[in-house]
Every structure is written in C-alpha cells, then in structure tokens.
Amino acid sequence: MARALGESPSTVHGWKSVGRIPAEKQPHVLDVALALNIPITAEHVVFPLGRPDAVDDLGLSLSTPHVACHRGDKAQPKAAA
C-alpha cells in the first residue's frame, strides 16, 4: 500500500501506529484502495483503529452513525455490520 500511495513504508506504518491518517492524505488513500480493490470505506480511513467509544470533555458522545463520503461517481463499498 505504501508503494501504491507513493509514501515510505515507515510513514504508512506511523499512520497505523498512531491510528490516524492525515486528513490531506485520506482521499488519496481511498482512491488507491479502490484502484487496488481493497474493501475499505471512509469510515476505515477516518477511524483506522475503530470509532472511539468515549465521551468528550463537554459530555458529548463521540459516536455517530456513519461518516459521509461524497466521492462523486466512485463507488464506496458498504461496511460490514
């Protein structure tokens, strides 16, 4: 995946380690995954370690039903339930 993204393996590993893909890289990650037939969704890219099941400092729930991804005519596979 790192090669396909044009990133060093250590960079992609760093994203995985911290559980965050930089926002400016997220659309490219989705495009590359789609081209490689890797079944990931915007949900996977925004929350690579899964959604936080926590409440923020204001007492607001951090869990929301879905991440919206407006990708034009590109198909986005549905996440498994």
C-alpha positions as CSV (number, residue, x, y, z in Angstrom):
1,M,0.0,0.0,0.0
2,A,2.9,2.4,0.8
3,R,4.3,1.9,-2.6
4,A,1.0,2.4,-4.3
5,L,0.5,5.6,-2.3
6,G,3.9,6.9,-3.1
7,E,4.8,7.0,0.6
8,S,7.6,5.3,2.5
9,P,6.6,2.2,4.4
10,S,7.7,3.9,7.7
11,T,5.3,6.8,7.0
12,V,2.4,4.4,6.5
13,H,3.4,2.4,9.5
14,G,3.5,5.6,11.5
15,W,-0.1,6.3,10.5
16,K,-1.1,2.9,11.7
17,S,0.8,3.2,14.9
18,V,-0.9,6.5,15.9
19,G,-4.2,5.4,14.5
20,R,-4.6,8.5,12.2
21,I,-4.2,9.0,8.5
22,P,-3.6,12.7,7.9
23,A,-6.7,14.4,6.5
24,E,-5.0,15.6,3.4
25,K,-3.9,12.0,2.6
26,Q,-7.3,10.4,3.2
27,P,-8.9,11.0,-0.3
28,H,-5.7,9.6,-1.9
29,V,-5.8,6.5,0.4
30,L,-9.4,5.9,-0.7
31,D,-8.6,6.3,-4.4
32,V,-5.7,3.9,-4.2
33,A,-7.6,1.3,-2.2
34,L,-10.5,1.5,-4.7
35,A,-8.0,1.0,-7.6
36,L,-6.4,-2.0,-5.8
37,N,-9.8,-3.5,-5.0
38,I,-9.1,-3.2,-1.2
39,P,-12.5,-3.1,0.5
40,I,-12.1,0.0,2.8
41,T,-14.5,2.8,3.3
42,A,-14.3,6.4,4.5
43,E,-15.1,5.0,8.0
44,H,-11.9,2.9,7.9
45,V,-9.8,5.9,6.8
46,V,-11.2,8.4,9.3
47,F,-11.1,5.9,12.2
48,P,-8.4,3.4,11.3
49,L,-8.5,1.9,14.8
50,G,-12.2,1.9,15.1
51,R,-14.6,4.5,16.5
52,P,-13.9,5.9,19.9
53,D,-16.5,4.7,22.4
54,A,-16.0,7.6,24.7
55,V,-17.5,10.9,25.7
56,D,-15.6,14.1,25.1
57,D,-14.8,16.7,27.8
58,L,-18.1,18.5,27.1
59,G,-20.1,15.3,27.7
60,L,-21.0,14.9,24.0
61,S,-21.0,11.4,22.6
62,L,-18.2,10.9,20.0
63,S,-20.1,8.0,18.4
64,T,-22.1,8.9,15.3
65,P,-23.8,6.5,12.9
66,H,-21.7,6.9,9.8
67,V,-19.0,9.0,8.1
68,A,-20.3,10.8,5.0
69,C,-18.1,10.5,1.9
70,H,-19.0,12.4,-1.2
71,R,-16.9,10.8,-3.9
72,G,-18.8,11.7,-7.0
73,D,-19.3,8.7,-9.3
74,K,-16.8,6.5,-7.4
75,A,-18.4,3.6,-5.6
76,Q,-17.8,3.1,-1.9
77,P,-18.4,-0.4,-0.6
78,K,-20.6,-0.6,2.4
79,A,-19.0,-1.6,5.7
80,A,-19.9,-4.9,7.2
81,A,-22.4,-4.8,10.0
